Amino acid sequence: MTVFWQTVVNGVITGCLYALIALGYTMVYGVLKLLNFAHGDIYMVGAFLGYFVLHWFGGPNALSIPVPLVIVLMLVVAAAGCGAIGVAIERFAYRPLRDAPRIAPLITALGVSFLLENLALLFFGGYTRSYETNAYISLTNGIHIGGVRIDSVEIMIIVVSIAMMVGLRQLVDRTTLGKSMRAVASDREAAEMLGIDVNRVIALTFFIGSAMAGVAGVMSGLEFGSFSNTIGFLAGLKAFTAAVVGGIGSITGAMFGGLFIGIAEAFSSSYVNGKYSDLIVFGILIVTMLIRPTGLFAQRATQKV
């Protein structure tokens, strides 16, 4: 039973990261009906930004400021930087194609994905870097129940992820911006006639979704250590799978879809074979599309008359 519960914990940790990335997919799709396949590479940029902040303050073995402060700065800089990149992508790559046939922004999204990945290769190199988390965070601390262990970084991932997911849910449900997002998602032209600044709402949607991906990139670096310019593609595909399984366009679906995919991946690695984990994850995507293509938490589409 120890292996079982440790596998559940590992799956929840990974699932929280997938959920944060999947929320960006589902927010953009909900508002624009656009699959932003560059989103996984924004997660990659977040990992780089967190790494650079870490080294600006002395690096893993010689930090010049307290560890909690440097972690907060890593998360804030990654969120702000990735949010700004998301806004720039929307402004220069997607906005001019807003009224184009749907295939055009989809192809553009793939192009932006390759652009970000290769820009990172050009400026930062293709070698693997490491956060060296154990040099400044004690991984022996945390929660130990029987043989099940949740270290301090994993606790942080769970707490930050839940806080961001709940905060996003409250923002969408209870704030003026959230109401504007829902209005634009429902009918962009009608929202514009009611005085809503559609461009501003869409830009803020990209900012929030990209910021969450940036935070996920930093927390992934802290948890798994190594990263490179290629980590975004596969993580983005798995997060997209999570969004589809949960019901793309549904915030609740993205949360539960991320956790489901993370747990499925963890169990396939522990009980089947790690080599087949990707096969199982994408097999879930195919089965979902065949059985319930709208996802588990999809909302009923509103018919316009």
C-alpha positions as CSV (number, residue, x, y, z in Angstrom):
1,M,0.0,0.0,0.0
2,T,2.9,2.3,0.5
3,V,3.8,2.2,-3.2
4,F,0.2,2.8,-4.0
5,W,-0.2,6.0,-1.9
6,Q,3.2,7.3,-2.9
7,T,2.2,6.9,-6.5
8,V,-1.0,8.8,-5.8
9,V,1.1,11.6,-4.2
10,N,3.5,11.7,-7.2
11,G,0.5,11.8,-9.6
12,V,-1.1,14.7,-7.7
13,I,2.1,16.7,-7.8
14,T,2.5,16.2,-11.6
15,G,-1.2,16.7,-12.1
16,C,-1.1,20.1,-10.3
17,L,1.6,21.3,-12.8
18,Y,-0.4,19.9,-15.8
19,A,-3.5,21.6,-14.4
20,L,-1.8,25.0,-14.3
21,I,-0.7,24.7,-17.9
22,A,-4.1,23.3,-19.0
23,L,-5.9,26.3,-17.5
24,G,-4.1,28.5,-20.0
25,Y,-5.3,26.3,-22.9
26,T,-8.9,26.3,-21.6
27,M,-9.1,30.0,-20.9
28,V,-7.8,31.0,-24.4
29,Y,-10.1,28.4,-26.0
30,G,-13.1,29.5,-24.0
31,V,-12.7,33.2,-25.1
32,L,-11.3,32.8,-28.6
33,K,-12.0,29.2,-29.6
34,L,-8.3,29.0,-30.3
35,L,-5.9,26.1,-29.4
36,N,-2.8,28.0,-28.4
37,F,-0.2,25.3,-29.0
38,A,2.6,27.7,-28.1
39,H,1.4,27.5,-24.5
40,G,3.7,24.6,-23.5
41,D,6.7,26.7,-24.6
42,I,5.7,29.6,-22.4
43,Y,5.9,27.0,-19.6
44,M,9.5,26.3,-20.8
45,V,10.3,30.1,-20.7
46,G,9.0,30.2,-17.1
47,A,11.6,27.6,-16.2
48,F,14.4,29.6,-17.7
49,L,13.2,32.8,-16.0
50,G,13.1,31.2,-12.6
51,Y,16.6,29.7,-13.2
52,F,18.0,33.1,-14.2
53,V,16.5,34.8,-11.1
54,L,18.1,32.1,-8.9
55,H,21.5,32.8,-10.4
56,W,21.1,36.6,-10.2
57,F,21.1,36.2,-6.5
58,G,24.2,34.0,-6.3
59,G,23.1,30.6,-7.5
60,P,22.1,27.5,-5.6
61,N,25.2,27.3,-3.4
62,A,25.7,31.0,-2.6
63,L,22.3,32.7,-2.3
64,S,22.6,36.4,-1.2
65,I,19.0,36.6,0.1
66,P,16.8,34.3,2.1
67,V,15.5,31.2,0.3
68,P,11.8,32.0,0.7
69,L,12.4,35.4,-0.8
70,V,14.3,34.1,-3.8
71,I,11.5,31.5,-4.5
72,V,8.9,34.3,-4.3
73,L,10.9,36.4,-6.7
74,M,11.4,33.4,-9.1
75,L,7.6,32.8,-9.2
76,V,6.8,36.5,-9.6
77,V,9.3,37.2,-12.4
78,A,8.3,34.0,-14.2
79,A,4.6,34.9,-14.0
80,A,5.2,38.5,-15.1
81,G,7.6,37.6,-17.8
82,C,5.5,34.8,-19.3
83,G,2.4,36.9,-19.0
84,A,4.0,39.7,-21.0
85,I,5.1,37.1,-23.6
86,G,1.6,35.8,-23.8
87,V,0.2,39.3,-24.4
88,A,2.8,40.0,-27.1
89,I,1.9,36.7,-28.8
90,E,-1.7,37.5,-28.8
91,R,-1.1,41.1,-30.1
92,F,1.2,40.3,-32.9
93,A,0.5,36.7,-33.9
94,Y,-3.2,36.0,-33.1
95,R,-5.1,39.3,-33.2
96,P,-4.4,40.0,-36.9
97,L,-5.9,36.5,-37.6
98,R,-8.9,36.8,-35.3
99,D,-11.4,36.9,-38.2
100,A,-9.4,34.5,-40.5
101,P,-10.4,30.9,-41.2
102,R,-9.8,28.8,-38.0
103,I,-6.9,26.9,-39.6
104,A,-4.8,30.1,-39.9
105,P,-4.4,30.8,-36.2
106,L,-3.9,27.1,-35.5
107,I,-0.9,26.9,-37.9
108,T,0.4,30.2,-36.5
109,A,0.2,28.8,-33.0
110,L,2.4,25.9,-34.1
111,G,4.8,28.3,-35.7
112,V,5.0,30.4,-32.5
113,S,5.7,27.2,-30.5
114,F,8.7,26.4,-32.8
115,L,9.8,30.0,-32.7
116,L,9.9,30.1,-28.9
117,E,11.7,26.8,-28.7
118,N,14.4,27.8,-31.2
119,L,14.8,31.3,-29.7
120,A,15.6,29.6,-26.4
121,L,18.1,27.3,-28.2
122,L,19.7,30.3,-29.9
123,F,20.0,32.5,-26.8
124,F,20.4,30.0,-24.0
125,G,21.9,26.9,-25.7
126,G,20.5,23.4,-25.9
127,Y,22.2,21.9,-23.0
128,T,20.4,20.7,-19.9
129,R,20.4,23.0,-16.8
130,S,19.6,22.2,-13.2
131,Y,18.0,24.1,-10.4
132,E,20.0,22.0,-7.9
133,T,17.1,22.3,-5.5
134,N,18.7,20.2,-2.7
135,A,21.5,22.8,-2.4
136,Y,19.2,25.4,-0.8
137,I,16.0,23.6,0.1
138,S,16.0,20.6,2.5
139,L,14.1,17.8,0.8
140,T,14.2,15.7,4.0
141,N,11.7,18.0,5.6
142,G,8.0,17.7,4.9
143,I,5.2,15.2,5.7
144,H,6.0,11.6,6.4
145,I,3.1,9.2,7.0
146,G,4.3,5.6,7.2
147,G,6.4,5.2,4.1
148,V,4.7,7.9,2.2
149,R,6.8,11.1,1.8
150,I,5.8,14.6,0.7
151,D,8.8,16.9,0.7
152,S,8.8,20.7,1.2
153,V,8.9,21.5,-2.5
154,E,5.9,19.2,-3.2
155,I,4.0,20.8,-0.4
156,M,4.7,24.2,-2.0
157,I,3.5,22.9,-5.4
158,I,0.2,21.7,-4.0
159,V,-0.4,24.8,-2.0
160,V,0.5,27.3,-4.7
161,S,-1.4,25.3,-7.4
162,I,-4.6,25.1,-5.3
163,A,-4.3,28.8,-4.4
164,M,-4.0,29.8,-8.0
165,M,-6.7,27.5,-9.2
166,V,-9.2,28.7,-6.5
167,G,-8.1,32.3,-7.2
168,L,-8.8,32.0,-10.9
169,R,-12.2,30.4,-10.2
170,Q,-13.1,33.3,-8.0
171,L,-11.8,35.9,-10.5
172,V,-13.9,34.4,-13.3
173,D,-17.0,34.0,-11.1
174,R,-17.0,37.1,-9.0
175,T,-15.1,40.0,-10.6
176,T,-15.9,42.4,-13.4
177,L,-13.1,41.1,-15.4
178,G,-14.4,37.6,-15.1
179,K,-17.9,38.7,-16.1
180,S,-16.3,40.4,-19.1
181,M,-14.4,37.2,-20.0
182,R,-17.6,35.2,-19.9
183,A,-19.4,37.8,-22.0
184,V,-16.7,37.8,-24.7
185,A,-16.7,34.0,-24.7
186,S,-20.4,33.9,-25.1
187,D,-20.7,36.5,-27.9
188,R,-17.8,38.8,-28.8
189,E,-19.8,41.2,-31.0
190,A,-22.6,41.6,-28.4
191,A,-20.0,42.2,-25.7
192,E,-18.3,44.9,-27.8
193,M,-21.7,46.6,-28.3
194,L,-22.3,46.6,-24.5
195,G,-19.1,48.7,-24.1
196,I,-16.7,45.9,-23.1
197,D,-13.1,46.4,-24.4
198,V,-12.7,43.1,-26.1
199,N,-9.1,43.5,-27.0
200,R,-8.2,44.3,-23.3
201,V,-10.2,41.3,-22.0
202,I,-8.5,38.9,-24.5
203,A,-5.0,40.3,-23.7
204,L,-5.7,39.9,-19.9
205,T,-6.9,36.3,-20.6
206,F,-3.6,35.6,-22.3
207,F,-1.6,37.3,-19.5
208,I,-3.3,35.3,-16.7
209,G,-3.1,31.9,-18.6
210,S,0.6,32.5,-19.5
211,A,1.5,33.7,-16.0
212,M,0.1,30.4,-14.6
213,A,2.2,28.4,-17.1
214,G,5.3,30.5,-16.0
215,V,4.7,29.6,-12.4
216,A,4.3,25.9,-13.4
217,G,7.7,26.1,-15.2
218,V,9.4,27.3,-12.0
219,M,7.8,24.8,-9.8
220,S,8.6,22.0,-12.3
221,G,12.3,23.1,-12.2
222,L,12.3,23.0,-8.4
223,E,10.7,19.6,-8.3
224,F,12.4,17.8,-11.2
225,G,15.6,19.7,-11.3
226,S,16.8,19.6,-14.9
227,F,15.2,21.3,-17.9
228,S,16.1,22.5,-21.4
229,N,14.5,24.3,-24.3
230,T,12.6,21.2,-25.4
231,I,10.6,20.5,-22.2
232,G,7.6,22.6,-23.4
233,F,6.4,20.5,-26.3
234,L,5.6,17.3,-24.4
235,A,4.4,19.1,-21.3
236,G,2.1,21.2,-23.5
237,L,0.7,18.2,-25.3
238,K,-0.1,16.5,-21.9
239,A,-1.7,19.6,-20.6
240,F,-3.7,19.9,-23.8
241,T,-4.8,16.3,-23.2
242,A,-5.8,17.2,-19.6
243,A,-7.9,20.1,-20.9
244,V,-9.6,17.9,-23.5
245,V,-10.3,15.2,-21.0
246,G,-11.7,17.7,-18.5
247,G,-13.7,19.5,-21.2
248,I,-11.8,22.2,-23.0
249,G,-13.3,25.6,-22.1
250,S,-14.1,24.5,-18.6
251,I,-11.9,25.8,-15.8
252,T,-13.1,23.0,-13.4
253,G,-12.4,20.5,-16.2
254,A,-8.9,21.7,-16.7
255,M,-8.2,21.3,-12.9
256,F,-9.6,17.8,-12.7
257,G,-8.2,16.8,-16.1
258,G,-4.7,17.8,-15.0
259,L,-4.9,15.7,-11.8
260,F,-6.4,12.8,-13.7
261,I,-3.6,12.8,-16.3
262,G,-0.9,13.2,-13.7
263,I,-2.2,10.3,-11.6
264,A,-2.6,8.1,-14.8
265,E,1.0,8.9,-15.8
266,A,2.3,8.1,-12.3
267,F,0.4,4.8,-12.1
268,S,1.6,3.7,-15.6
269,S,5.2,4.4,-14.5
270,S,4.9,2.6,-11.2
271,Y,2.7,-0.4,-12.2
272,V,3.3,-0.8,-16.0
273,N,6.5,0.6,-17.4
274,G,7.8,4.2,-17.5
275,K,8.5,3.7,-21.3
276,Y,4.7,3.4,-21.9
277,S,3.5,6.3,-19.8
278,D,3.2,8.6,-22.8
279,L,1.4,5.9,-24.7
280,I,-1.1,5.5,-22.0
281,V,-1.7,9.2,-21.5
282,F,-2.3,9.8,-25.2
283,G,-4.4,6.7,-25.4
284,I,-6.6,8.3,-22.8
285,L,-6.9,11.3,-25.1
286,I,-8.0,9.0,-28.0
287,V,-10.5,7.1,-25.9
288,T,-12.0,10.4,-24.6
289,M,-12.4,11.8,-28.1
290,L,-14.2,8.6,-29.1
291,I,-16.5,8.2,-26.1
292,R,-17.0,11.7,-24.8
293,P,-15.5,14.3,-27.2
294,T,-16.8,17.2,-25.2
295,G,-14.9,16.1,-22.1
296,L,-16.0,15.3,-18.6
297,F,-17.0,18.8,-17.4
298,A,-18.0,20.4,-20.7
299,Q,-20.8,23.0,-20.5
300,R,-23.8,22.8,-22.8
301,A,-23.2,25.0,-25.8
302,T,-25.5,28.0,-26.1
303,Q,-27.5,28.2,-29.3
304,K,-27.5,31.6,-31.0
305,V,-30.7,32.6,-32.8
